């Protein structure tokens, strides 16, 4: 601990990650940027890790108040929610599914379902990928307002103002975004809106009885198309053999679905591959697996989504790529 704060802030909860481990309780991490498996501590042979060492960033959810005091109450709030959601996830994981597709309704009561939707909403917002997206949008708005301000000045003043651009981009925007990002992201209104959107989805438990395991990316909720409010499909792996499929586009008749998939090995495997494709496509940096193999490595590399640069379209209608990127602040012991 540094300053009494929790150092490791998991954006993928360990109560989820543990269901992606092998029989030895180990999990493997694939780095998108390096296009290779992560080997911790110079380990050149295996690289299997405990869940405490993956799906996390140091001090990711630390906030600083007006007096400059650091707080990890956001991380504590997440921990409390995970405690509430953990038995619900376990109930889904351990459900004795009789079919490939299963209605989530009979598995959970109303209170459990509400907690699950809250857990999914927060999980959607708390990942580094989503925080970066929000931060870049915020910096884009700030820089656009600055550009509009320049239009009101005469030429000598504009010259002086331009001298501030580098500072604005590298310091002010970063500071403002870092300090306000979590507050704006996790306001009750925003959480409520995301929950309302997720409640419009039909949720189906997929019982993966194929030879392929689900892969977990670092985005948790994997959208088929950008925009959770648009007609969409959401793929959420919960473990090696269990996943949630959500759709707000068309009502899915589970009985008819199962008839279409029964005794069709290739069709089932195609759906699991679709889950994994979207996990890779939506990820920012890390993909987690219970197995480390060249075949999985090649599959991930083949399906890496290369167009992951966030483009912000401002009120002026101009589209540009903001220079800002959320910084992971390094807090030191005093």
BELPEZI-V597054 format. One record per pair of residues at least 6 apart in sequence whose ideal C-beta (glycine too) atoms are under 6 Angstrom apart, sorted by sequence separation. I is the first residue (numbers start at 1). J is the second residue. D is the distance in whole Angstrom. If there is no record, write none. Layout:
# BELPEZI-V597054
i->I j->J d->D
i->I j->J d->D
This chain:
# BELPEZI-V597054
i->21 j->27 d->5
i->64 j->70 d->6
i->237 j->243 d->5
i->261 j->267 d->5
i->313 j->319 d->5
i->20 j->27 d->6
i->30 j->37 d->6
i->31 j->38 d->5
i->225 j->232 d->5
i->261 j->268 d->6
i->280 j->287 d->6
i->289 j->296 d->6
i->39 j->47 d->4
i->62 j->70 d->6
i->63 j->71 d->5
i->150 j->158 d->6
i->224 j->232 d->6
i->236 j->244 d->4
i->311 j->319 d->6
i->29 j->38 d->4
i->40 j->49 d->6
i->223 j->232 d->6
i->224 j->233 d->4
i->37 j->47 d->5
i->62 j->72 d->6
i->311 j->321 d->6
i->312 j->322 d->6
i->150 j->161 d->6
i->223 j->234 d->6
i->95 j->107 d->5
i->234 j->246 d->4
i->309 j->321 d->6
i->61 j->74 d->4
i->221 j->234 d->6
i->222 j->235 d->4
i->287 j->300 d->6
i->61 j->75 d->4
i->233 j->247 d->5
i->221 j->236 d->6
i->231 j->249 d->4
i->28 j->47 d->6
i->28 j->48 d->6
i->280 j->300 d->6
i->216 j->237 d->5
i->26 j->48 d->3
i->27 j->49 d->6
i->214 j->237 d->4
i->280 j->303 d->5
i->27 j->51 d->6
i->88 j->112 d->5
i->281 j->305 d->4
i->29 j->54 d->5
i->214 j->240 d->6
i->277 j->303 d->5
i->27 j->54 d->6
i->88 j->115 d->6
i->213 j->240 d->4
i->88 j->116 d->5
i->214 j->243 d->5
i->85 j->115 d->6
i->84 j->115 d->5
i->142 j->173 d->6
i->197 j->228 d->5
i->197 j->229 d->5
i->243 j->275 d->6
i->18 j->51 d->5
i->208 j->241 d->4
i->17 j->51 d->4
i->85 j->119 d->4
i->139 j->173 d->4
i->14 j->51 d->5
i->206 j->243 d->5
i->17 j->55 d->5
i->139 j->177 d->6
i->237 j->275 d->6
i->138 j->177 d->5
i->206 j->245 d->5
i->235 j->275 d->5
i->203 j->244 d->6
i->204 j->245 d->5
i->135 j->177 d->5
i->12 j->55 d->3
i->203 j->246 d->5
i->235 j->278 d->5
i->10 j->55 d->5
i->201 j->246 d->4
i->202 j->247 d->5
i->10 j->56 d->4
i->135 j->181 d->5
i->9 j->56 d->6
i->201 j->248 d->5
i->8 j->56 d->5
i->9 j->57 d->6
i->200 j->248 d->5
i->202 j->252 d->6
i->240 j->290 d->5
i->7 j->58 d->5
i->9 j->60 d->4
i->134 j->185 d->6
i->9 j->61 d->5
i->222 j->278 d->4
i->212 j->269 d->6
i->222 j->279 d->5
i->210 j->268 d->5
i->210 j->269 d->5
i->125 j->185 d->5
i->212 j->272 d->5
i->222 j->282 d->4
i->214 j->275 d->6
i->215 j->276 d->5
i->210 j->272 d->5
i->217 j->279 d->4
i->219 j->282 d->4
i->208 j->272 d->6
i->215 j->279 d->5
i->219 j->283 d->6
i->217 j->282 d->6
i->218 j->283 d->5
i->6 j->72 d->5
i->9 j->75 d->5
i->217 j->283 d->3
i->218 j->284 d->5
i->3 j->70 d->6
i->5 j->72 d->5
i->15 j->82 d->6
i->218 j->286 d->5
i->6 j->75 d->5
i->13 j->82 d->5
i->121 j->191 d->6
i->217 j->287 d->5
i->15 j->86 d->5
i->215 j->287 d->6
i->216 j->288 d->4
i->121 j->194 d->4
i->121 j->195 d->5
i->215 j->289 d->5
i->121 j->198 d->6
i->213 j->290 d->6
i->117 j->195 d->5
i->120 j->198 d->6
i->117 j->198 d->5
i->129 j->219 d->5
i->127 j->218 d->6
i->127 j->219 d->5
i->127 j->220 d->6
i->123 j->220 d->4
i->124 j->221 d->4
i->104 j->203 d->4
i->104 j->205 d->5
i->101 j->204 d->5
i->102 j->205 d->4
i->100 j->207 d->6
i->74 j->182 d->6
i->97 j->207 d->4
i->11 j->126 d->6
i->11 j->127 d->5
i->11 j->128 d->6
i->63 j->182 d->6
i->93 j->239 d->5
i->93 j->242 d->5
i->103 j->254 d->5
i->173 j->324 d->5
i->101 j->254 d->5
i->174 j->327 d->6
i->169 j->323 d->5
i->129 j->284 d->4
i->101 j->257 d->5
i->128 j->284 d->6
i->101 j->258 d->5
i->100 j->258 d->6
i->99 j->258 d->5
i->100 j->261 d->5
i->144 j->314 d->4
i->140 j->312 d->4
i->136 j->310 d->5
i->140 j->314 d->6
i->137 j->312 d->5
i->133 j->310 d->5
i->140 j->322 d->4
i->139 j->322 d->5
i->139 j->324 d->4
i->136 j->322 d->5
i->136 j->324 d->6
i->135 j->326 d->4
i->132 j->326 d->5
i->131 j->326 d->6
i->20 j->216 d->5
i->19 j->239 d->3
i->20 j->240 d->6
i->32 j->285 d->5
i->37 j->292 d->6
i->29 j->286 d->5
i->30 j->287 d->4
i->29 j->288 d->6
i->27 j->288 d->6
i->28 j->289 d->5
i->28 j->292 d->4
i->35 j->301 d->5
i->20 j->288 d->5
i->22 j->290 d->4
i->21 j->290 d->6
i->20 j->290 d->5
i->30 j->300 d->5
i->57 j->328 d->5
i->32 j->304 d->6
i->59 j->331 d->5
i->2 j->331 d->6
i->2 j->333 d->5
